[in-house]
Amino acid sequence: MNQLKIGAFIAAQRKRQNLTQAALAEKLGITDRAVSKWERGKGMPDASLMLDLCQTLDITVNELLCGEKINMDNNHQKSEELLLEMAKTVEQKNKVIWTSMWIIMTVSIIALLAGIFAVAFFVPEGVWQLVGMLGICVLFLVPCFYALKLEVSVGYYKCKYCGHEIVPTYTQALNAMHMGTTRYLKCPKCEKRTWCKKVITK
């Protein structure tokens, strides 16, 4: 979605309704700074505000997200184009999240190995060496938990038996045995436990 185009469209429709930014903001229960941000293409209205915004500006949600008035003749085509564009946006965001997860894990593992090496060679044997090792391992777990959160937030796990798309909770994924991003999960459809492979795109 082109935020600059949508912002210019919001501004044009607001002026068409003879509303100032402050008046529109008051109707929506937000600040005029938020409206200004939309109109400058620096942000998008929250989903919870879209229906009220469209009603106030006398436009459809489709027109808002396209950033232009739509004739009934090409409404269906515009809807399909919008859905495809939104699907591409989600896919791109998922890929960024997925890449971030792998970067976090790689850096964490390197830091863990470097920390263990440093403690083993530079801290005298005894209690402090043990404390140092345990401390490094605990610190390693923090980015691991965050990486798991990123892993669960994108795509789904596919059941090997019935092909059902499983989206577990964070706790379910945390408690499941795993090999990389393949997790041993119970399918809610066929109710069988199996190794489910992570899929981030169709």
Secondary structure, 3 states (H helix, E strand, C coil): CCHHHHHHHHHHHHHHCCCCHHHHHHHHCCCHHHHHHHHCCCCCCCHHHHHHHHHHHCCCHHHHHHCCCCCHHHHHHHHHHHHHHHHHHHHHHHHHHHHHHHHHHHHHHHHHHHHHHHHHHHCCCCHHHHHHHHHHHHHHHHHHHHHHHHHHHCCEEECCCCCCEECCCHHHHHHCCEECCEEEEECCCCCCEEEEEEECCC
